[in-house]
């Protein structure tokens, strides 16, 4: 802690993020007070405690050598262990200021779920005692209190959703900004074109001109050894994503009734009814197109499908399922091909004039009264390393959907991602 920063904290005084403690030791008398503030600050977005500062006058008083030693990171961690779940993340240290020793505990905000007391924090004043199940937070008045209202609970749950979503997005950012991948000798789009040519000719989108549709394109880097039709199908089957009762991705890698798999000179092509087509080159390139679920359904009176496309709303939950399935497939596919990286293109097309929405049963709930002004959303991303992809596909799906929802100016995209991915991964409709 540098001197100027510390002076700024002294001038601000105690806040929801900053707490001052006088010249005390981390002993039986003061352990509960230090612990409750660490927990509350972690639940309120993170912050810091300074020990050896008068909490009334904000005057630095310093610590004795014995007091300073008591705030060792291990001592504080041992006290918190078993008393709160999950255990807060923090660091502790000492720094000199005007000839005095000041203790400093820096507390990180929770990353996935709030910290809940698992054991009692016993104070001399029984009215201050905190019990198992209590969730502690900091007020703007610098008070540490247990959650007692629906508003408090709503606020901390919003922070939990935001923290979880930010964690997912940070994983994606790490994938996108990690070590540079091996660069192909030519543009990946040109490699894809040479490999699969007119793979999308006369596909499902041709027969459904009013429907919105997805397009995914993958080029492995470097290009793996050439395979044959049988090995190409085995690669796809080994990479298939399947959760609960949801349709697999890709959903038609097996030759079964109502499914068509066609072997051409240098690629395998599949089709599922009038909804999906895909092509996989013997060199590992992969292309996929699918009409948005529901768009091919004939309008039915008094149901979700009573409005024909393109006026019909776009179902965001289906988008989460498809993107999550695709990115899990991509992570497995990279590992199967032993690719160093994948070039991926995502495109949602023919969406001009559409409204983003969701449904519950047959009741339409419009998320936002917004109509897309663009006809296509088409980001590109290079994902690095099959090992990273194996752990990062959920983040990739979340990041891709966040970008999609930003097209529709949906402000609560992260919570939608969290809810829908949880439903998808647990196999619930």
Beta strands, then each sheet from edge to edge (+ up, - down):
strand 1: 18-21
strand 2: 47-51
strand 3: 84-85
strand 4: 90-97
strand 5: 100-107
strand 6: 116-117
strand 7: 136-138
strand 8: 144-146
strand 9: 213-221
strand 10: 259-263
strand 11: 267-272
strand 12: 276-281
strand 13: 286-291
strand 14: 314-315
strand 15: 341-349
strand 16: 356-360
strand 17: 363-365
strand 18: 376-377
strand 19: 380-384
sheet 1: 1+ 2+ 5- 4+
sheet 2: 3+ 6-
sheet 3: 7+ 8-
sheet 4: 10+ 11- 12+ 13- 9+ 15- 18+
sheet 5: 10+ 11- 12+ 13- 9+ 15- 19+
sheet 6: 14+ 16+ 17-
end
